[in-house]
Amino acid sequence: MPTVVTSDTPSPAQSRVSRLQIWAAFASFLVLAPSLVLGGYSSGLLVQAFIFGTVALITDIVWGYSGVLTFASAAMFGIGAYALGILFVHLSPSLAAVAAALAIAVIAAGLLSAVIGWLAFYSRTKVSDFYVAVVTLGVSVVFEQAVLYGGATTGGSNGLSGFTTFSLNNQSWYVIGGIGLLAFGGTALRIVGSDFGLILRAIRDNEARCRYIGIRTPLIKTVVFSVCNALLAAVGVFYSLYTTVVAPSLVGMTLATNVLIWVILGGRATIIGPALAAILVTVATPQLTTTIPLYWQGLLGLTFVLVVLFLPRGILPAIWDGIKSALSVVGLNTTIMAKANANADTLFETRSPALSSVAGQTVLDVLDVSKRFGSFQALTNVSLTVQRGELLSIVGPNGAGKTSLVKCISDGDERSSGSILIGGKSIEHNAPELITRLGVGRKFQAASIFETLTVGECIKIATWKGEVPSIWNRHSNVVLPRGAAEVAETLGLKHVWDISAKDISHGQRQALELAMVLALEPSVLILDEPTAGLTTHERSIVGDVLMRLLATGQLAIILIEHDFEFVKRISTRIVVLVNGQIVANGTVEEVSNSEIVRDAYLGRSHKENMK
Ligand SMILES: Nc1ncnc2c1ncn2[C@@H]1O[C@H](COP(=O)(O)OP(=O)(O)OP(=O)(O)O)[C@@H](O)[C@H]1O
């Protein structure tokens, strides 16, 4: 029977909706009301500012939230701007031409981005992080050159200008631009605040951990990159429609770097910050160009350097932090404290395991696996079989190949030869996220968690087991399988549920990663030194939890551990690896008394002491 925890207070999702409505009304007023009083010039300048604000906030989703550093925003924007310009100049200005420009721009930018994303994010080499930055830089340069030397089609260095557009006054364009900014901003805030937004932040924080909880990060990054770039192209169409000017200088490296500067100045991963920074810089530029023509670019550069050095999270987060500190000084920040305390008791539901007990069933076959690093042989023809209900400890001296072996089990690209079956299915050369979905859960030697997420969010993401959650709503309830719930309760995670994972203790970090891996309900649980750095008391709790998990017969545990006493206490079988080969495989008693193990694992000095 699940233990359902309820609360009479409105759910965070409900209070978030009403807060959002208030903010939406306030933002709409702030953006749209000035159209009643502003003159033509100011309205016109603000339309451009709104457009660049939209460009900045879309780029913030790609870079700030998903962690993909892109220099291609300007080029994608330019694809839209030029598509409209070319159709209007060479065909005719009409609604049909706008629709055609939108379709061409969105499809071209989306497809180009999908190809870049596919090449970069699906690459199994370790260069992919740099790859996107370099490739998008290249795309930006190539696009600028292409329109520069595009002849009559693109208008060369002069670009295309002065073409006929719809006859609206600046106030009307202002309202359209303002509504566009609000729509993009509101949608972006809703998405990054949703459960899917959590996934984006998790990918930015620690992509490897995401993959090891089953999240298909290459797919998600490719889709986000492509959709955002397609939207940038659509914004470019609107820009061209309004200004009736497109030129190489607009869509080149200057805009590409300016966008990144706006994002950094305003604050990465805030949406509002980059948009505000873009609006303020765009509005201030004509004035500063007139009053201090020689210095204003330098002033902007200096501001940028100072922000990077002293406010690395950006100006808006710094202001927000300042307000929060001021409120807590005068004792007004009590809602936040109350929320943290309230949540300590109303966190998650616990449910029984999804599977019925099948102890004794083989869940892992390692067949003749070898691993080479160049000419160095780290593993040689390792074979072993593990059943549900078993706790197999892999022990051996440093460099014996223990971590290499568990890497081979959890990542299909790691082994040089041999095969591995999980529940009878070959892992082939699959990526970790697919192997996780076969039932492998891996805890790393150094706790691998999501630093900027709270403890509760880290665990919640793991419970989704790689499925893509809602991109619109955030659900506050977390349903944990019994093992993960037990770790959360016995190792004190409940008390730090709303605390950022970067601020918890070493022991809590280890416990958090363990709870995350258990939330996956793995059939093969790999633990690489799970008790490293834990106190004796914490070790004992972890040992008890593991033994209770084992007793359910649901899973097999593979443990790498240097603490031999801990190993002896909880193992059902021990495998000893030396120089990448299995030298012993038996019960705790058999292995502990084996001469070869004392020699190889405990060392000759130990043997001599025993005499
Ligand atoms: N990327 C790599 N390139 C080259 N050699 C490597 C690499 N990774 C591991 N090795 C080598 O492979 C051997 C096995 O390493 P592995 O990390 O699997 O050992 P281990 O038994 O887990 O050691 P420890 O107990 O110290 O963690 C070691 O000699 C190590 O130096």
The ligand as an SDF file (V2000), in Angstrom:
LIG
                    3D

 31 33  0  0  0  0  0  0  0  0999 V2000
   41.5350    6.1890  -20.6700 N   0  0  0  0  0  0  0  0  0  0  0  0
   42.5660    5.3970  -20.3840 C   0  0  0  0  0  0  0  0  0  0  0  0
   43.6460    5.3770  -21.1670 N   0  0  0  0  0  0  0  0  0  0  0  0
   44.6920    4.5600  -20.9100 C   0  0  0  0  0  0  0  0  0  0  0  0
   44.7410    3.6990  -19.8680 N   0  0  0  0  0  0  0  0  0  0  0  0
   43.6770    3.6820  -19.0380 C   0  0  0  0  0  0  0  0  0  0  0  0
   42.5470    4.5210  -19.2480 C   0  0  0  0  0  0  0  0  0  0  0  0
   41.6450    4.2790  -18.2790 N   0  0  0  0  0  0  0  0  0  0  0  0
   42.1990    3.3220  -17.4860 C   0  0  0  0  0  0  0  0  0  0  0  0
   43.4120    2.9760  -17.9420 N   0  0  0  0  0  0  0  0  0  0  0  0
   44.2930    1.9830  -17.3760 C   0  0  0  0  0  0  0  0  0  0  0  0
   43.6010    0.7490  -17.3320 O   0  0  0  0  0  0  0  0  0  0  0  0
   43.9310    0.0610  -16.1670 C   0  0  0  0  0  0  0  0  0  0  0  0
   42.6670   -0.3030  -15.4260 C   0  0  0  0  0  0  0  0  0  0  0  0
   42.0780    0.9080  -14.9460 O   0  0  0  0  0  0  0  0  0  0  0  0
   40.7840    0.8750  -14.0510 P   0  0  0  0  0  0  0  0  0  0  0  0
   40.4120    2.2670  -13.7730 O   0  0  0  0  0  0  0  0  0  0  0  0
   39.7840    0.0020  -14.6940 O   0  0  0  0  0  0  0  0  0  0  0  0
   41.3330    0.1740  -12.7420 O   0  0  0  0  0  0  0  0  0  0  0  0
   40.6230    0.0110  -11.3340 P   0  0  0  0  0  0  0  0  0  0  0  0
   40.7920   -1.3970  -10.9480 O   0  0  0  0  0  0  0  0  0  0  0  0
   39.2540    0.5140  -11.3940 O   0  0  0  0  0  0  0  0  0  0  0  0
   41.5300    0.9540  -10.4430 O   0  0  0  0  0  0  0  0  0  0  0  0
   41.1170    1.8230   -9.1450 P   0  0  0  0  0  0  0  0  0  0  0  0
   40.8410    0.8580   -8.0530 O   0  0  0  0  0  0  0  0  0  0  0  0
   42.3430    2.6260   -8.8750 O   0  0  0  0  0  0  0  0  0  0  0  0
   39.9590    2.6600   -9.5290 O   0  0  0  0  0  0  0  0  0  0  0  0
   44.8470    0.9610  -15.3400 C   0  0  0  0  0  0  0  0  0  0  0  0
   46.1880    0.5390  -15.5610 O   0  0  0  0  0  0  0  0  0  0  0  0
   44.6210    2.3090  -15.9370 C   0  0  0  0  0  0  0  0  0  0  0  0
   45.7920    3.0990  -15.8520 O   0  0  0  0  0  0  0  0  0  0  0  0
  1  2  1  0
  2  3  1  0
  2  7  2  0
  3  4  2  0
  4  5  1  0
  5  6  2  0
  6  7  1  0
  6 10  1  0
  7  8  1  0
  8  9  2  0
  9 10  1  0
 10 11  1  0
 11 12  1  0
 11 30  1  0
 12 13  1  0
 13 14  1  0
 13 28  1  0
 14 15  1  0
 15 16  1  0
 16 17  2  0
 16 18  1  0
 16 19  1  0
 19 20  1  0
 20 21  2  0
 20 22  1  0
 20 23  1  0
 23 24  1  0
 24 25  2  0
 24 26  1  0
 24 27  1  0
 28 29  1  0
 28 30  1  0
 30 31  1  0
M  END
$$$$
